[in-house]
Amino acid sequence: MDTKLEQEFIVLLEGNQNILHKICKLYTVDLASHQDLFQEMVIQLWKSYPKFKGDSKFSTWAYRVSLNTAISLYRTKKSKITTVDWDNSLANIRYEEYNSEEEERLKFLYDAVRQLNDIDKALVYMYLEDKDYTEIAETLGISEVNARVKMNRIKNKIKEMVAKQSVA
């Protein structure tokens, strides 16, 4: 790939890498798995980038590719993610550590969300990122009405989980 395309990709990825970190947080339970999944998502984004036409925002496209990567890897229930070699020129993407204080505060929410199925996890994540239902529906490949109905059901399910935790 040409250097201009590579530099463009790096800038876009660095500006949106929190998307990947948050998805990793939803689908992994330890730092090593988080880093492996992050790397695999970057690889898949890089492989797919030449086909990115700009019909949607980069962040929407990155959500879709990253979520599909996470869901595909974790549906197979692999204990360790198999990664592929990638171009060393991409090694200069600055990796930012996930804030551990914030992680602790959100631990209970993540624990509750982890109990949801893969699609519901993705929906909650995008909802918490203040994505509108149109973008959520487009990313997940469902109707906007379906996204709204699913989100209301998920909210009720999480409220029940919180209520049970409070009683315990």
C-alpha positions in Angstrom: 0.0 0.0 0.0 1.1 3.5 -0.6 2.5 5.7 2.1 -0.2 8.3 1.8 -2.9 5.8 2.4 -1.0 4.3 5.3 -0.5 7.8 7.0 -4.2 8.6 6.5 -5.2 5.3 8.1 -2.8 5.8 11.1 -4.3 9.3 11.7 -7.9 8.1 11.5 -7.1 5.0 13.7 -5.3 7.1 16.4 -8.3 9.5 16.5 -10.7 6.6 16.9 -8.8 3.9 18.9 -11.0 4.4 22.0 -13.7 2.6 19.9 -11.5 -0.4 19.7 -10.5 -0.3 23.4 -14.1 -0.1 24.5 -15.0 -3.1 22.3 -12.1 -5.0 23.7 -13.2 -4.2 27.2 -16.7 -5.7 26.4 -15.3 -8.9 24.9 -12.2 -9.6 27.0 -11.5 -10.1 30.7 -7.7 -9.6 30.9 -5.1 -7.3 29.6 -3.4 -9.9 27.3 -6.7 -10.8 25.6 -7.5 -7.1 25.3 -4.2 -6.4 23.6 -4.6 -9.4 21.3 -8.1 -8.4 20.3 -7.0 -4.8 19.8 -4.2 -6.0 17.5 -6.5 -8.3 15.5 -9.1 -5.4 15.1 -6.3 -3.1 13.8 -5.2 -5.8 11.4 -8.7 -6.3 10.1 -9.2 -2.5 9.7 -6.0 -2.2 7.9 -6.8 -5.1 5.5 -10.2 -3.6 4.8 -9.2 0.1 4.6 -8.5 0.1 0.9 -12.2 -0.9 0.4 -13.4 1.9 2.7 -15.2 4.3 0.3 -16.2 6.9 2.8 -19.9 6.3 2.4 -20.2 6.4 6.2 -18.0 8.1 8.8 -14.7 6.3 9.6 -15.9 5.8 13.1 -19.1 4.0 12.0 -17.1 1.8 9.6 -14.5 1.1 12.3 -17.3 0.1 14.7 -18.7 -2.4 12.2 -15.3 -4.0 11.3 -14.2 -4.1 14.9 -17.4 -5.5 16.3 -17.6 -8.1 13.6 -14.0 -9.1 14.4 -14.7 -9.3 18.1 -18.0 -11.2 17.6 -16.4 -13.6 15.1 -13.5 -14.4 17.4 -15.5 -14.9 20.5 -18.3 -16.9 18.9 -15.7 -19.5 18.2 -15.0 -19.6 22.0 -11.2 -19.7 21.4 -9.2 -19.5 24.6 -6.6 -17.5 22.8 -6.9 -15.3 19.8 -4.9 -16.3 16.8 -3.2 -13.2 15.3 -1.6 -12.8 11.9 1.6 -11.0 10.9 1.2 -7.4 9.9 3.2 -4.9 8.1 5.9 -3.5 10.5 5.3 -0.1 9.1 2.1 0.0 11.1 4.0 -0.6 14.3 4.3 3.2 14.7 0.6 3.5 15.7 0.7 5.0 19.2 -1.1 2.6 21.6 -2.7 4.3 24.6 -3.2 2.4 27.7 -6.8 2.1 29.0 -7.4 4.2 32.1 -7.6 1.7 35.0 -9.4 4.1 37.4 -12.2 4.6 34.9 -12.2 0.8 34.3 -12.8 0.1 38.0 -15.8 2.5 38.2 -17.3 0.9 35.2 -16.6 -2.7 36.3 -20.1 -3.5 37.4 -21.6 -2.1 34.2 -19.2 -4.1 32.1 -19.9 -7.3 34.1 -23.6 -6.8 33.5 -23.1 -6.1 29.8 -20.8 -9.2 29.4 -23.8 -11.3 30.4 -25.7 -10.1 27.3 -25.5 -11.8 23.9 -23.0 -10.5 21.3 -25.4 -8.2 19.4 -26.9 -6.7 22.6 -23.4 -6.0 23.8 -22.6 -4.1 20.7 -25.9 -2.2 20.9 -25.3 -1.1 24.5 -21.8 0.0 23.6 -22.9 2.2 20.8 -25.8 3.6 22.9 -23.3 4.5 25.7 -21.2 6.2 23.1 -24.2 8.5 22.3 -24.7 7.1 18.8 -28.1 7.8 17.4 -30.4 4.9 16.6 -29.9 5.5 12.9 -26.2 4.9 13.2 -26.6 2.0 15.6 -29.1 0.3 13.1 -26.8 0.9 10.2 -23.7 -0.5 12.0 -25.6 -3.6 13.3 -27.6 -4.2 10.1 -31.0 -4.0 11.8 -33.9 -1.6 11.6 -34.0 1.6 13.7 -37.2 0.4 15.3 -35.6 -2.9 16.2 -32.6 -1.1 17.7 -34.9 1.0 19.9 -37.0 -2.0 21.0 -33.8 -4.1 21.8 -32.3 -1.2 23.7 -35.4 -0.8 25.9 -35.4 -4.5 26.7 -31.7 -4.4 27.5 -32.2 -1.5 29.8 -34.9 -3.4 31.7 -32.6 -6.5 31.9 -29.7 -4.5 33.3 -32.0 -2.8 35.8 -33.1 -6.2 37.0 -29.4 -7.3 37.3 -28.6 -4.2 39.3 -31.6 -4.8 41.6 -30.6 -8.4 42.2 -27.0 -7.2 43.0 -28.3 -4.6 45.4 -30.4 -7.2 47.3 -27.4 -9.7 47.5 
